[in-house]
Amino acid sequence: MRIENVKLYSLLSAALLISSGPAIAANIPAITKEFSTIDPTHVGLLTTIPSLFVVLGILIGNRLELWIGKKKTILIGLGLVFFSGIFPALKHDIFSLLFLSRCIFGLGIGFFNRLIIQMISDLFKNDLGKRAKAIGMESSFEGLGGICLTLLVGQLLKISWHTSFFVYALALPIFLAFFFFVPDDKKQIGKRKVEQKIAILDSSNDRSVYGLIISYGTLLFVIVTIFINYNIQITPLILEKNIGTATNGSNMIAFIGLGAFIAGFAFGKVFQLLKDYIMPVSILLLGIFMYVTTISERILLTTFSSMVIGFSFRCIMPYLLHTFTQQIAKMATLGTTVVLVSYNIGATLSPYEGALFSQLLDVHAVQSLIFANSIFLLLISIISLGVVFIKRKMNKAQSV
């Protein structure tokens, strides 16, 4: 294997841990039983609280990177994930410590979440095609890690709920691979600080780039809340329509993950084909196939639709990350930070999206809620298609 591939896969291996926070969701009933005096809502936070601390970790990691470099910041994050991840398996009789360990776990993820994308950008800075492909692979590794660790937790849960936390021992070999095979960027730290200062001067009047970042961040937040809410509501939808069982609903979530996994590996080719139209086309497919699930009377069609929904959503994230990594240093950092923060806040608040829509539209059936979300996405996709079309027309006119 070429040295470039060894570097890339050592780098991508860290992405296996990014979506691993919810992997212990199956433990919640057992933990609730263990800590019967604790409010079940607080126990449930063990799966979602890491997302909030990922946001804090991203913000701290941005500063830490300037002092010690990307590689060392990522290694610190991996170390935090390893120790805090397996901590509940070693010490599991005090809930406050268990909760704290999950907070530190999210913090560690945040330290390397954005920097993996930046290091991929550095590795392929002269080849946009390879960069797009690698960023897509990073998305696939995220999905693969989430699926595999969730399945492994289910098996270890047969022993005990705290034993299942040993799945996070995976962070140790990833730490070692990253330490030995990913090159240090120490020599670039001074250069990067200078680039940051120059970027501030060069972009001080560039309001359009800031506007683009804020617009994309807001749009992503809305899409994430709807997408994650679909993951939550798909099982109730199947039961409400009486076309399947809770097991079928669990399978739907797996197929959403499969679609996302395929999207990651296919992103390079999809990007070459659609370019700037990836975003509106992906939102369009999200809206269409969410609508299909509301009218489907066959479990096979609903399963296929879920897979397309997972595929479509996972085309959006790599596109935004790829778009912003092409900007100057300051904008690349700000853009990727906004994307990841929007994603994590959206994922955390997604359960409230359903409640908000239900109150505003006075709908109470799951089918009606998903239908409303699908129409909302279709409207967004039409507006997005119009914006991209007009933008291309303007760019073409300026180049003539």
Beta strands, then each sheet from edge to edge (+ up, - down):
end
